[in-house]
Amino acid sequence: MATYKKRGYKPKNKEERVELDEQNSTTAEVFSSLDEGASKTEAWVSKNQNYILGVIGVIALGVLGYLAYARFVQEPKEASAANELYYPQQYFDQALTNDESKDSLMTLALNGAEGKYGFLDIIEEYRGTKAANLANYSAGMAYLNMQNYEEAISYLEKFSSEDAVLGALAKGGIGDAFSQLNQPEDALDYYQKAIAHNTNDYTTPKYLYKAGVVALSLDQKETALGYFERLKEEFPDAKESNNIEVLIGQAKS
């Protein structure tokens, strides 16, 4: 086995001299190989430096362009869209508490008035912004309240959010629209998506109840029972649990 030899070491015999010569030869070959590789690399870099600098320049311009777009285009666009969203949202909120004028207020929220944008204008004019995404949700819910179920589905499907409540409400809203269109299988599918989106005290009991009722109507009693029992066990204080024993009895019968 080779052993470490200090600098200036003199071999004691012929065998050690041969071993030392081999080690020196191997070391020389390694450094020679490294020098050769470095020379080839330098030559390649020298030959292709214009290409390399061009690629670096393109990447740098791309990064700077993205930063400039985000700073001087996207951010002002986001701010403007958020400001525009405030006006139709007021009409939408009023409509939820005013049954007599609900449809007219929802229409104002959708289409705007007095030179102000409605949800539909914001979706069109501010595509790609957070406000346009929220406008899809509000437009979908407006159409749902106006019993225009196909339009409700269309806009709610365009809405995307990881928010615990809004994300679940959007999926549940699609379920409600399908239910009103007498498509219970699709309704159940979206109620299940609403349940899976997030577990919380507001949306989860709501859609556990609806999923159970629809499953029961489809004669999927085992599925319905699972939803009703989960509702009873996890959310006993929710209003949806008030008559849960009756529903559990129907699912078991």
N, C-alpha and C positions, 0 to 999 in steps of 0.2 A: 504494500500500500504506500502511495506517495506520501511524503511528509513535508511539512513546511520548512523551507531553508531560508535562513536569514541572509541579508545582503552581505556579500564578501565571503560567503561560506565556501570552504575548499573541500572537495571530495576526498574521502579517506582512502578510497580504493578505486579500481577500474570500474566496478559495477556502479558505484555512486556517480562516477564521472559520466558514464553513459546515460544514466537516468537524468542527470542535470542537463546534459546536452539535449536530450529529447524534450525536456520541459522548456528549455530556452527556445528550441525550434518551434514547438507548438505555440508558445506565446507570441513569437514573431509572426507566425502564420495568422494568428487571430487578429493581431494589430494590423497586419497587411490587408486582411480581408475587410476589417472595419474601415481602413483608409480608402480602400477601393470602393466600398459601398458609399462612403461619404462623398467621394469624388463623383460617383455616378449620380447621386442625389443632387449635388450642387450643379452638375451639368444639366440635369433634367429641369431643375428650377430655373437655371439661367436661360435655357432654351424656351421654356413655357411661361416665363415671368409675365408676359403681357396677358396671357390667358388667365393666369392666377389673379393678377391684379384686376382684371375685368370681372371675374367672378366675385371677388371681394367687394368691388365697387357696386355690382348689382345687388348683392346682399345688403350692403350698407344703405344704398338708395331705397331698397325695399323697406328696411326698418325705419328709416327716417320718414319715408312716405307714409307708412302706417301711423307713426307717431303724430305726424302733421295732420293726417286725416282725422285721427281720433281727437286731437286737440282743437283743430280749427273748423272741422265739419261736423263730426258726430256729436261732440259735446254740446255745441250750440243747437243742433237739431233736436237732441234729447230734451234740452231745456225748453225749447219752443213748443215741442210736442206735449210736454208735461203741463205747460201753461194752458194750452188749448184744451187739454183733457178736463180741466177744472170746470169749464162751462157746461158741457153736456152731462157731466157727472152730477151736477146739482139737480138738473131735471130728472135724472134717473132716480136719485135718492128721494125726491119729492113724490115721484110716481109710486114708490113702494109704500108710501103712507097715505096716499090719496086715491081711493078706489074709484071715485066719481070721474076724475080726470086722468086716470092712469094711462089709458091708451094715447091720449093727446100729449101727455108729458113724455111718454116713452118715444113717441114719434119725434118730438123736439130733441130728445136726447140722441136719437139716431141720426137725424138729418140736420140738426142745428137750426139756428134762427138769428135774425138781427145781425147778419154778417159773421156770426160765430160758427165755428166748425162743430159738427156732430160727430158721433163715434165713427160713422162710415167715412166721413171726410178725413179724419185722423188716420184711419187704417190705410186710406189711399195715399195721402200726402206725406205721411211720416213712416213709411215702411221700414222695418228693421229696428225701430226704436222700442223701448220698453213701454212707452205710452201707447203705441199702436197695438202692442201685444195685449195690454190691459183693455184697450178699446174692443178688441175681439171678444174678450170675456163679457164686457158690459153689453155689447151689441147682441151677443148670443142670449144673455139673460133677458134683455129687453124683448127680443123676439119670442122667447119662451113665455114671458108674461103676457104678450099680445097673442098667444096661441098660434104663432107662426112657427110651427115646430121644425119644418125642414130648414128654414133659415137659421133657427136657433142651433141646430146640429152643425150646420156649415160653419158658423162663426166660433162656436165653442170648440170645435175640433182644431181650429187654427191657433187656439190659445195654448200656451205652454208655460208651466210654472212648477217649481219645486215647493212653493209655499204650501204649508200643511193644510190650510183651510181652502184657499182659492183653487188649488189644484184639484182637491177632492170635489168641491162644489161644481167645477166645470164638468168633470166626468159624471157626477150625479145629475147635473142638468141635462146632459145628453141622454142619460138613462130616463129621465122624466119625459123628454121629448119623444123618445122611442115608445115609451109606455102609452103616451097619448095618441101615438100613431098606430096603436094596436100591434106593436112588434115586441112582445114580451121577452123573446129570447135575446134580442139586442139590448133591451132595457136591463135585463138581468146581467148581461155581460158588462155593461158600463157601471152598474151599481157595484159589481164585484171589483172593478177597477178603482172606483171611488173608495171602497173599503181598504183596498191594498195600498192606496196612495199614502195614507198616513193614519195613525191611530190617535184620536183625540176625542174629547168629551162632546164636541159639537157635531162634527160630520159623521163620525163612526156609528153612533147609535141610529142616526137618521137613515143611513144607507144599509145598515144591518136589517132594520125594520123593513125597508122597501124591498131589499133583495129577498128577504124571507117571504113577504107577501106575494111577490111575483113568482118565486119558485113554487109556492103553494098553488098558485093559479095554473102553473104548468104541470101540476101533479108531481113535482119533484119534492116529495115530502121529506125525504132524508136530508136533502140540501137545505130546505126551509127550516127544519128542526135545528140544524147546526147553527144557522144564523140566529134563530130565536133564543136558543140556549146560551149562545155567546152574549147576546144582548142582555139577558137576564143576569148572567154571572158577572160580566164586566161593567155593565152600566145600569145597575138596579135603580138609580135615582133619575135616570133620563125619562122624559115624558113618553118616549116610545115604549118604555117598559110597563106602562100603566096596566095594560090588558094582556101582558105577555103570556100568562098562564093559559088564557083562552086559545091563543095562537099555537102554543106548544101542544095543547090538547088536540087541535085540528091537525097539526103535523103528525101526531102520533096515531091518529085514528085511521 
